[in-house]
Amino acid sequence: MTGDMSDRTMVISREIAAPVAAVWGAWTDPGALPLWWGPDGFSCRTRRIDLRDGGEWVFDMIGPDGTVYPNHHQGIRHWPMRRIDYALLWGENGPKHADASATFEDLGGRTRVTLSMIFITPEEYQTAKGFGAVELGLQTLGKLAAHIGAA
């Protein structure tokens, strides 16, 4: 993707009171990630998970009301302890709606996690923003912090 993407880029960041190794571990452990991923009140039902470089995660987010939201994180790429990139698809092998990354910045025993999503269109971005994706992303990072005992 090239050019100005400011009208379709969402950035969410949180400082977590834990070292990068702990945060990275929670993000790359296939047993841990589904335990904390998603906003408050949501749970994950994993169909397939391979978080290695080049892997994927096929899962359903299940909302507090039981609504199922199919997801597929595809083409996972790692820069160990620094960055993870992946494509966000609407369900298994569904249409891509964003390219996403998570970066991990060492703050001397603390970690700044930054989630970035570049949506396919400005309309996709506005839809995500409209349903509260920023707030929901911050809740997800809060669940990550709690999972590793840093909340």
Secondary structure, 3 states (H helix, E strand, C coil): CCCCCHHHEEEEEEEECCCHHHHHHHHHCCCCHHHHCCCCCCEEEEEEEECCCCCEEEEEEECCCCCEEEEEEEEEEEECCCEEEEEEEECCCCCEEEEEEEEEEECCCCEEEEEEEEECCHHHHHHHHHCCHHHHHHHHHHHHHHHCCCC
